[in-house]
Amino acid sequence: MQIVETSKEGLKRAFSVTIPAAEIAARVDGEIKRMAPQMRMPGFRPGKVPANLVRKMHGPALHQDALNTTIREAMDKLVADHKLRPAMQPD
């Protein structure tokens, strides 16, 4: 993950965060492995649904959740590393 400060105007700060696709894919894969044993689907024994079907059914939502989690963690790290005290929620 790469964080670069793009602008600094008075009390305003802007940062650019670059997250590798491999990091997002790893988070999605981990979530699929966590979910698969709990999934139920007709034609499969409980907990034996293949990972590719879990990805097909829930892939976009899992991808969005992984992005949101990674961005939130990056923002927390950024605030801690730069010792910032945000006055409002970052955009």
N, C-alpha and C positions, 0 to 999 in steps of 0.2 A: 504494500500500500504506500502510495506517495502523496504527501500533503505539501502544497506550495501556496504561499501567501501571494495573492494576486493584486490586492490593493489595500492601502492603509490610509484612511482619511479621517483624521480626528479620532473619534471613538468608534468609527465603523471599520470593520475588517472583512475582507473577502478572501476565501481560500478555495483552492482547486484540489479535489481529492480524486486520485486515480486508483481504482481498485482492479486488480488483475482478474480476468474472467476465471482463472483457475481457482482463485479463492472463493468466488461465488459458487462455482460448480462443486467444490469440496463441501461447502456448507449444505448445498441442496442434496448431495449424495448422502451426507451424514443424517440429514433429516429423513430421507427416504428409508435408510437403514433403521432409523428409530421407529418410523411409522409402520413399516411392512409387517412386523410381528403382530400388530394390533388390528390390521386390516381384515375385513371380511368382504368376500365377493362371491357371487354365485359361480359354481364350477370349481372352486378352490377350497381346500380345508382352511379353517380359521388360522390366520397367521402365516399362510403359505402362498400369499399373493406375490407373483414375481415383481421385482423392482421396476422393470420396464412398464408394467401396467400401472403401478403406483405413480410413476413419473408421467405417464400419459394422462392419468386422471387428475393429478394434483400438481403437475409440473409448473404451470405458470404461477399459481399461488405460492408454491414453495420458493420459486425464483424471486418473486417480489418480496416475500418475507425475508429471504436471505439478504437481498439488497438493503432493505430497511434496517435490519439488524446490523449489518456491516457499516452502513452509513452512521447509524446511531453510535456504534462503538468508536468509529473514526472521530466523530464530533467530541465524544467524551475524552478521547486521548488527546485531541487537539487542544481542548480547553485546559486539560491538566498540564500538558507539556509547555504551553505558552503562558500558563498562569493567568488565564483570562477569566473575567467575571461577567458573563453575558447578562445584559439588562433585560433581554427578551429571548424568546425561543428562536434559534437559528433557522434560516430558510433553507 
